[in-house]
Amino acid sequence: MSTDPSEQNSYIIDAEDPAEMARLIQFDRVTTKAMGGPLAEQPEATLARLRNVLDLGCGPGSWVLDVAFTLPDCEVAGVDISRTMINYANARARSQELTNASFGVMDVTQPLGFADNSFDLVNARFLINVFHKDHWPILMKECVRILRPGGILRWTETDRFGLSNSPAGERLMALALEAEWRAGYTFSPDGRSNGITPMLGLLMRNAGIVNIQQKPHLLDYSAGTEAWQDMYDNARVGAALMRPFLTKLGVISEAEFDQLYQQAMTEMQAPDFRGLWYYMTAWGNKP
């Protein structure tokens, strides 16, 4: 049996696919900008105290690099199951001369390879499609273990990746949510959403986190907005990469998917296209 984490990936998309890496770089940029920055909700006094920060499921490393640039006296690490992503993230850190940023291959569905009380802040974003719902309490407790007393657990998630007036786009989204629900990834009772944002506070509290706070985010990607092109590209690449997962789960045939996909892309280019994406950050402290 292989011991390489990148060969044991539970992510519903092929994390070694170069198209997925390019999508994530673009997606991270527009997401972080809409949030006001990588740690926009944290007070300046809190940021000044950070010395060791970890990002779980870091992908190609955008969030880590943003924090490393913003906080030059802080050591910022990222881990991901994809060796392709980690190699690229390390190359980005070298090219940007960010010596306080580092990356390593790690499977977050296994015990985290860090000592107790190692980090001042542990961050995670959009891991709802990375592992099954039964693993969330386990990972939360691992995060608490590696946090120092008073350290911050910070988590950003969404219940669906956008809401729009595109009939085909909404149908594709509904099929994706149903497939993820069938596969045991989401917390939804009926498969109509990811159901994760209402659960974040409870999951954190059950893991021992206190002083939990929440902040909603809104990204307008309607036609004519600054975010439209990025979100169009995200939908174009992301939906295509989801095709094998959806057809494998039997929610749609390949021919039906192709027709629906082309219609959705056409509808997103209409001048009256309207789309909003809601997501949320929750954070709290280890006692």
Secondary structure as UniProt FT lines:
FT   HELIX           5..7
FT   TURN            15..16
FT   HELIX           18..35
FT   TURN            38..41
FT   HELIX           44..49
FT   STRAND          52..56
FT   TURN            59..60
FT   HELIX           62..70
FT   TURN            72..73
FT   STRAND          75..80
FT   HELIX           83..95
FT   TURN            96..97
FT   TURN            99..100
FT   STRAND          101..105
FT   TURN            108..109
FT   TURN            116..117
FT   STRAND          119..125
FT   TURN            128..130
FT   HELIX           133..135
FT   HELIX           136..146
FT   STRAND          147..157
FT   STRAND          163..164
FT   HELIX           167..182
FT   TURN            183..184
FT   HELIX           197..207
FT   STRAND          210..220
FT   TURN            223..224
FT   TURN            226..227
FT   HELIX           228..249
FT   HELIX           254..268
FT   TURN            271..272
FT   STRAND          275..285
//
